Structures are given as C-alpha cells and as structure tokens.
Amino acid sequence: MTNPPGVDGIEYVEYATTEPQAFGAALERLGFVAIARHRSREIVLYRAGGMNIIVNADPSVAGVTDEGTHGPRLKAFALRVHDAAATYSHCIEKGAWPLSGNPAPRVGAMELNIPGIMGVGDSVIYFVDRYEEFSIYDVDFKKLPAAAESHPAVAGMHFFGIVQAIEEARTKEWVDFYKELFGFSVLPQGQYFGVLPKGTLLESPCRKFYLQLVEPPEQSAVLSWQEKLSRVGFGAPDMPVLVASLAARGVKFVESNSVHTSDRGAVCYLGGTSFEFVKSHLDVGGESAK
C-alpha cells in the first residue's frame, strides 16, 4: 500500500445542525464532552478519547439544508496528514476541486485557514497536520472553563470509518477518487464489518479507518437518495461491553428483522441521525488516551 499524502487517521468529523443543544446532548450520551467553543463562530468541539466531533451551528452552514433531509448533517471530515499544504497541492494536481468553488468560511483574527477540497455532495475533506503536541484547537477554539484535560472514550471507542452514499453505478468513480488522491485500497468482495454489510469497503493507507461506499438499494425509486456523507462508524474491541455501557447511558439500539445488535456490531438512531458501532480490530495506538 502507498500513502502519498501521509494520511494518519481521522482528526475530526463535522456535523451541521440548527439544534446544537439537542445534538450535543446526544453526543454526551455516546460519551463525548464539550471542551471548547470557536472564537468567532457558533461551533463547539466535543471530544472522547482521541475522537473529535465539531458541531457547527453557524447560520452560514447550519441554515443550508439538504433537500428532503432533517436533523444533523455530516458535512465534513478532516484527515491527519504529515504536511497539510503538500497534501492539498497533491490533491489539486490530481484534479480535486478546491474550496474556492464554494463560499469559503471566513477566517478571523488568530484563526487558522485549514486547507481542504470538495468531497461528495457539498461536503468537505480537510487536511490537518497539527494534531500532536500543538493542535488546531489551540488556535481556533477557546477552552470551556469546566472542561477537563482528559476525556476517555467509553469502552475504548474510536473512529472506525465513514459511510458515503453514492449514485447508482458510481462506485468505480469514487474508488478511483480515493485511490488516486490518498492511496485507499478496495477490500476483497464479501469482506465486511459490523451488522450493515453492503456496498464497497475501502481501507485507508494508514490502516486506521475505512470508507464505505453504498449505492442505492433496489427500492430506491421510492426513496430520496442523494450522494452525501451519511454516517460515522465507531469501533470498539468488545461490542457487548460497549453496548452495555452505552445502554446504561440511555442509548437505545435499533432492533428489527434486518438489523439487530450482535457481537459484530450495532446501530442506533440518536439526536436526529444514525451511528454505527463495529467490533474493531484496528490498532489506534495511544488515541484513547489523548
């Protein structure tokens, strides 16, 4: 496997919502804690272990809704890379669309201009190279007074992957996109994780997370299907322990004929959106102690 841009995992995922308090309460049930607020925009940073989730309620973003959808929308994810500027240049040279094609977010005093490219739909893929001793949050965010330094994740939970909805017969195009820009590779057909085995799985070049590409089902004629980032998957080494821990925090899991909790994984619908949980084999190193 090759890793041209030096991808080193997911730094954060970003949700846009017009109801930040309700969605924040949902994240707290998953073990996340609000630790910082953006200096100039209506954005709050939530953290659990090595996972960062940005809740963006800024009117310029949260007020723009996808047709036919409600609730929080997964609008962006940020990749940890060795050199953000070099990764951006690499992607543009490969044909990626720069953010200049979209209304660019304003940058205030003492704030970073994080490079990124357009992803699926109107989503964004950002590049972050400050994620160790000095991070982007040290500049862009002000720590909340009651926030503690460490926020361990529930039962070793960590980012496992991101699910992306794509149009029919577009799998090859998106596989080429992630392969050419970042060095992702396709897992053998039939190799899946969790309880929602569908689509095509791509393994990141750093082997720390996956992307899942899902084309519309056969009954899509009666569904509103759009290309977009659809949900986040969390991994944990022991699924029964994670499920029990989250259930004790008030999380209710989907139980139906087609989807039910097992040792392989689980699904919940919380705060207006869905989350997936997967028995994980990933070596996330020291992320859980971040």
C-alpha positions, 0 to 999 in steps of 0.5 A: 500500500502507498500513502502519498499524502501521509494520511494518519487517521481521522482528526475530526468529523463535522456535523451541521445542525440548527439544534446544537443543544439537542445534538450535543446532548446526544453526543454526551450520551455516546460519551463525548464532552464539550471542551471548547467553543470557536472564537468567532463562530457558533461551533463547539468541539466535543471530544472522547478519547482521541475522537473529535466531533465539531458541531457547527451551528453557524447560520452560514452552514447550519441554515443550508439544508439538504433537500428532503433531509432533517436533523444533523448533517455530516458535512465534513471530515478532516484527515491527519496528514504529515504536511497539510499544504503538500497534501492539498497541492497533491490533491489539486494536481490530481484534479480535486476541486478546491474550496474556492468553488464554494463560499469559503468560511471566513477566517478571523483574527488568530484563526487558522485557514485549514486547507481542504477540497470538495468531497461528495455532495457539498461536503468537505475533506480537510487536511490537518497536520497539527494534531500532536503536541500543538493542535488546531484547537489551540488556535481556533477554539477557546477552552470551556472553563469546566472542561477537563484535560482528559476525556476517555472514550467509553469502552475504548471507542474510536473512529472506525470509518465513514459511510458515503452514499453514492449514485447508482453505478458510481462506485468505480468513480469514487474508488478511483477518487480515493485511490488516486488522491490518498492511496485507499485500497478496495477490500476483497468482495464479501469482506465486511464489518459490523451488522450493515454489510453492503456496498464497497469497503475501502481501507485507508493507507494508514490502516486506521479507518475505512470508507464505505461506499453504498449505492442505492438499494433496489427500492430506491425509486421510492426513496430520496437518495442523494450522494452525501456523507451519511454516517460515522462508524465507531469501533470498539474491541468488545461490542457487548461491553460497549453496548452495555455501557452505552445502554446504561447511558440511555442509548437505545439500539435499533432492533428489527428483522434486518438489523439487530445488535450482535457481537459484530456490531450495532446501530442506533438512531440518536439526536436526529441521525444514525451511528454505527458501532463495529467490533474493531480490530484496528490498532489506534495506538495511544488515541484513547488516551489523548 
